[in-house]
Structure formats: structure tokens, C-alpha cells
């Protein structure tokens, strides 16, 4: 029972790390990468859908993305969705949509670091919430006399070690992302 709780908490913390990586992918580093546009939602027949469901997103060169809609009628809607996203991009429209990535200034890099730090802090909070949930489950088991106090204490220590491991991993990934952002 305690081992199941540990496994579950570790799996949930691993999913939090995966979510952090997805958040980091949206923070642009000055190089073109299709994942920059992952969060862009495009209106399509009355509902908002992710950009990659209505167009192919590719890299033309290191500072240019190219978006090729599946339907020509979607060009205007995709252009508008990219402009209105909080990415600060201005697409150039023709048959396909070219999205030049402006060079990052020092100030923009600092802003991107703040965004990355916020993503990392949210991941840490999620990890701590998972720890809190598992410790609550352990206390409930102790209250129902399904585990002893010693088992509870040992399991709480193990959960704390798992939590520390994942928080350290978040810090490591944040440091790598910050270094990537500051690299010119």
C-alpha cells in the first residue's frame, strides 16, 4: 500500500516534469523551432483548434518558420491567431505564412528568463502539492490503523526524498533553459 503511494507520487511528479518541458518549449530562444507555435489556437468551423491540426509548421532557416495551411481559406485565420498570440510575432502572408523570429534583445532575453522561472516555480508547486496529497493519504492510513507510526514516518521520509529529487531536477532544467536563453 505504501509502495503504491510512492509509485503513484513518482509517476505524477514525472508528469509534472514533462509538463515543464512543454512549457519551456513555448519560451523562444531566438532560434526557429515549430514548438514555439504549439500554444496557438485557430478558429476552425466554430471551435478553436491547435495550429498543428490545420497547418504544417516547419523551419525554413534559423530565424524563419513556415506555416502551410491545409486549406487556403485558413490563411487569414492563422495569420490573425499568430498575431494575437502573446508571442510577439508578425507573420508575412502569401500562399503560405512565413513567421520571422526577431533577434532577441537583452531585455527580451531577461523577460523570457522570467517566464521560464515562472514555469519552473509552477512545477515546483505542483510537486509539493503531490507530496501534500500523499502525506494526507498516509495520515488517513495511520488514522485507520492500517499502518504503524514507524511506517508512516519512514514513508514520509521517502516521499520527502522523492520530492527533493524532483525539485532538484526542475532546478537543473531551469538552469539549462536560462543558459540557452542567454546564449547569443
FENPE-V375791 format. One record per residue. N is the residue number from 0. RES is the residue in one small letter. SS is DSSP state (hx for helix, st for strand, lp for the rest). PHI is phi as a letter, one per 20 degrees, with the letter a starting at -180 (none if undefined). PSI is psi in whole degrees, -180 to 180 (none if undefined). Layout:
# FENPE-V375791
n & res & ss & phi & psi
N & RES & SS & PHI & PSI
N & RES & SS & PHI & PSI
This chain:
# FENPE-V375791
n & res & ss & phi & psi
0 & x & lp & none & -48
1 & x & hx & f & -40
2 & x & hx & f & -36
3 & x & hx & f & -42
4 & x & hx & f & -42
5 & x & hx & f & -46
6 & x & hx & f & -44
7 & x & hx & f & -44
8 & x & hx & f & -39
9 & x & hx & f & -41
10 & x & hx & f & -42
11 & x & hx & f & -38
12 & x & hx & f & -35
13 & x & hx & f & -40
14 & x & hx & f & -33
15 & x & hx & f & -41
16 & x & hx & f & -41
17 & x & hx & f & -41
18 & x & hx & f & -38
19 & x & hx & f & -43
20 & x & hx & f & -38
21 & x & hx & f & -39
22 & x & hx & f & -40
23 & x & hx & f & -31
24 & x & hx & f & -28
25 & x & hx & f & -17
26 & x & lp & e & 112
27 & x & lp & f & 148
28 & x & lp & d & 10
29 & x & lp & n & -15
30 & x & lp & d & 145
31 & x & lp & f & 131
32 & x & lp & b & 130
33 & x & hx & g & -27
34 & x & hx & f & -14
35 & x & hx & g & -34
36 & x & hx & e & 9
37 & x & lp & g & -34
38 & x & lp & e & -3
39 & x & lp & f & 125
40 & x & st & d & 135
41 & x & st & d & 133
42 & x & st & f & 127
43 & x & st & b & 109
44 & x & lp & l & 49
45 & x & lp & n & -4
46 & x & st & c & 154
47 & x & st & e & 130
48 & x & st & c & 155
49 & x & st & f & 147
50 & x & hx & g & -40
51 & x & hx & f & -6
52 & x & hx & e & -12
53 & x & lp & d & -2
54 & x & st & a & 157
55 & x & st & e & 134
56 & x & st & d & 124
57 & x & st & c & 174
58 & x & st & d & 123
59 & x & st & e & -47
60 & x & st & b & -170
61 & x & lp & f & -19
62 & x & lp & c & 17
63 & x & st & b & 126
64 & x & st & e & 149
65 & x & st & c & 130
66 & x & st & d & 120
67 & x & st & d & 104
68 & x & st & f & 149
69 & x & lp & f & -30
70 & x & lp & c & 135
71 & x & hx & f & -29
72 & x & hx & f & -14
73 & x & hx & e & -7
74 & x & hx & g & -49
75 & x & hx & f & -42
76 & x & hx & f & -40
77 & x & hx & f & -44
78 & x & hx & g & -48
79 & x & hx & f & -41
80 & x & hx & f & -40
81 & x & hx & f & -42
82 & x & hx & f & -39
83 & x & hx & e & -10
84 & x & lp & f & 161
85 & x & lp & e & 26
86 & x & lp & e & -14
87 & x & lp & m & 36
88 & x & lp & d & 145
89 & x & lp & c & 99
90 & x & st & f & 155
91 & x & st & d & 123
92 & x & st & d & 136
93 & x & lp & b & -136
94 & x & lp & f & -38
95 & x & lp & d & 172
96 & x & st & d & 123
97 & x & st & e & 134
98 & x & st & c & 98
99 & x & st & f & 138
100 & x & lp & e & 117
101 & x & lp & f & 150
102 & x & lp & f & 141
103 & x & lp & e & 129
104 & x & lp & e & 170
105 & x & hx & g & -41
106 & x & hx & f & -42
107 & x & hx & f & -40
108 & x & hx & f & -42
109 & x & hx & f & -41
110 & x & hx & f & -41
111 & x & hx & f & -35
112 & x & hx & f & -40
113 & x & hx & f & -41
114 & x & hx & f & -43
115 & x & hx & f & -42
116 & x & hx & f & -39
117 & x & hx & f & -44
118 & x & hx & g & -44
119 & x & hx & f & -41
120 & x & hx & f & -39
121 & x & hx & f & -38
122 & x & hx & f & -42
123 & x & hx & f & -42
124 & x & hx & f & -42
125 & x & hx & f & -41
126 & x & hx & f & -43
127 & x & hx & f & -35
128 & x & hx & f & -37
129 & x & hx & f & -44
130 & x & hx & g & -46
131 & x & hx & g & -43
132 & x & hx & f & -45
133 & x & hx & f & -41
134 & x & hx & f & -36
135 & x & hx & f & -41
136 & x & hx & f & -40
137 & x & hx & f & -42
138 & x & hx & f & -37
139 & x & hx & f & -41
140 & x & hx & f & -40
141 & x & hx & f & -42
142 & x & hx & f & -36
143 & x & lp & e & 4
144 & x & lp & m & 29
145 & x & lp & e & -21
146 & x & lp & c & 159
147 & x & lp & e & 169
148 & x & hx & f & -37
149 & x & hx & f & -44
150 & x & hx & f & -41
151 & x & hx & f & -47
152 & x & hx & f & -44
153 & x & hx & f & -45
154 & x & hx & f & -39
155 & x & hx & f & -41
156 & x & hx & f & -42
157 & x & hx & f & -43
158 & x & hx & f & -39
159 & x & hx & f & -39
160 & x & hx & f & -42
161 & x & hx & f & -44
162 & x & hx & f & -47
163 & x & hx & g & -40
164 & x & hx & f & -45
165 & x & hx & f & -35
166 & x & hx & f & -39
167 & x & hx & f & -37
168 & x & hx & f & -39
169 & x & hx & f & -45
170 & x & hx & f & -41
171 & x & hx & f & -45
172 & x & hx & f & -35
173 & x & hx & f & -44
174 & x & hx & f & -41
175 & x & hx & f & -41
176 & x & hx & f & -42
177 & x & hx & f & -41
178 & x & hx & f & -41
179 & x & hx & f & -39
180 & x & hx & f & -36
181 & x & hx & e & -11
182 & x & lp & f & 129
183 & x & lp & e & none
